[in-house]
Amino acid sequence: MTKNFLPRIKTLNSKFLEYIKFNIVGICNFCVSQIFYLTLYIGFKINYIVAYTLTSLISITASYFLNSKITFKNKDFSLKKLLLTFLVYIFEYGINMLVIIILVNYIHISKVFAPMVAPVFSTIPVFLLMRLIIKSEN
């Protein structure tokens, strides 16, 4: 019984460590994205939806490369995986945009803070999908 238990613990620890790294990369990426979002929204007076969309495009590309290299230790970048990453983040964008619209229009949370709350709802499904994509064979 112990023989089968230890490899499972190691696998679980490895996946948990990946999730921690994914969140660290995500938090760093998120902070940079928020600075960019606030610059567009407050500094350049760009509509909050347009500012969020532009910020998302840059953030998604950065996320693919950072998570490939740092989180999942995969240096085999590919256009296919990058495009699949965009699909994952389109899914995340949809979740986040829905949350942002609800927060802004119905709960009356500031347009500045709503994008900071939205990722709470999408982190776990995005991690699982990104892990599947990056660890898969080309």
C-alpha positions in Angstrom: 0.0 0.0 0.0 2.8 2.4 0.9 4.5 1.6 -2.4 1.5 3.0 -4.4 0.8 5.8 -2.1 4.2 7.6 -2.3 4.2 8.1 -6.1 0.7 9.5 -5.9 1.8 12.0 -3.2 4.8 13.0 -5.5 2.4 13.5 -8.4 0.0 15.5 -6.3 2.8 17.7 -5.0 4.1 18.2 -8.5 0.7 19.3 -9.8 0.2 21.5 -6.7 3.6 23.2 -7.3 2.5 23.8 -10.9 -0.7 25.4 -9.7 1.3 27.6 -7.3 3.7 28.7 -10.2 0.7 29.3 -12.5 -0.8 31.6 -9.9 2.5 33.5 -9.3 2.9 34.0 -13.1 -0.7 34.9 -13.3 -0.5 37.5 -10.5 2.6 39.1 -12.0 1.0 39.1 -15.4 -2.2 40.4 -13.8 -0.4 43.3 -12.1 1.3 44.4 -15.3 -2.0 44.1 -17.2 -3.9 46.2 -14.6 -1.3 49.0 -14.9 -1.8 48.8 -18.7 -5.6 48.7 -18.3 -5.6 51.7 -15.9 -3.3 53.6 -18.2 -5.6 53.1 -21.2 -8.8 53.7 -19.2 -7.8 56.6 -16.9 -4.8 58.0 -18.8 -6.1 57.8 -22.4 -9.9 57.8 -21.5 -10.4 54.7 -23.6 -13.7 52.8 -23.0 -13.3 50.2 -20.2 -14.4 47.3 -22.5 -12.0 48.3 -25.3 -9.2 48.9 -22.7 -9.9 45.5 -21.2 -9.9 43.8 -24.6 -6.5 45.3 -25.6 -5.0 44.4 -22.3 -6.3 40.9 -22.6 -4.6 40.4 -26.0 -1.2 41.4 -24.7 -1.7 39.4 -21.5 -2.7 36.2 -23.2 0.4 36.2 -25.4 2.6 36.8 -22.3 0.8 34.1 -20.4 1.5 31.5 -23.0 5.2 32.1 -23.1 5.6 32.6 -19.3 3.6 29.5 -18.3 5.2 27.3 -20.9 8.7 28.2 -19.7 8.2 28.8 -15.9 5.1 26.8 -14.9 5.2 23.8 -17.1 8.9 23.7 -18.0 8.1 23.3 -21.7 10.4 25.1 -24.1 8.7 23.7 -27.2 6.8 26.8 -28.3 4.4 26.3 -31.2 1.9 28.3 -33.1 -0.7 25.6 -32.6 -0.3 25.8 -28.8 -0.3 29.6 -28.9 -3.6 29.6 -30.9 -5.1 27.0 -28.5 -4.0 29.3 -25.6 -6.0 32.1 -27.2 -9.1 29.8 -27.3 -8.6 29.1 -23.6 -8.3 32.8 -22.9 -11.3 33.6 -25.1 -13.2 31.3 -22.7 -11.7 33.2 -19.8 -12.4 36.5 -21.4 -16.1 35.5 -21.7 -16.2 34.5 -18.0 -14.4 37.7 -16.9 -16.3 40.0 -19.1 -19.6 38.6 -17.8 -18.4 39.0 -14.2 -17.2 42.6 -15.0 -20.5 43.6 -16.6 -22.5 42.2 -13.7 -20.2 43.8 -11.1 -20.3 47.2 -12.9 -23.9 47.3 -14.0 -25.8 45.4 -11.3 -23.6 45.4 -8.2 -22.2 48.9 -9.0 -18.6 48.1 -8.3 -16.1 50.6 -9.8 -15.0 50.1 -13.4 -11.5 50.3 -12.0 -11.9 47.5 -9.5 -14.2 45.1 -11.4 -11.5 43.7 -13.6 -9.4 42.9 -10.5 -12.2 40.8 -9.0 -13.2 38.9 -12.2 -10.2 36.4 -12.4 -11.3 34.8 -9.1 -14.0 33.0 -11.1 -11.8 31.8 -13.9 -8.4 30.8 -12.5 -8.9 27.0 -11.9 -10.5 26.2 -15.2 -7.9 28.2 -17.1 -5.1 26.4 -15.2 -6.5 23.0 -16.1 -6.9 23.9 -19.8 -3.5 25.5 -20.0 -1.8 22.5 -18.4 -3.6 20.2 -20.9 -2.5 22.3 -23.9 1.1 23.1 -22.9 1.9 19.5 -21.8 0.4 17.9 -24.9 2.4 16.8 -27.8 2.5 19.1 -30.9 
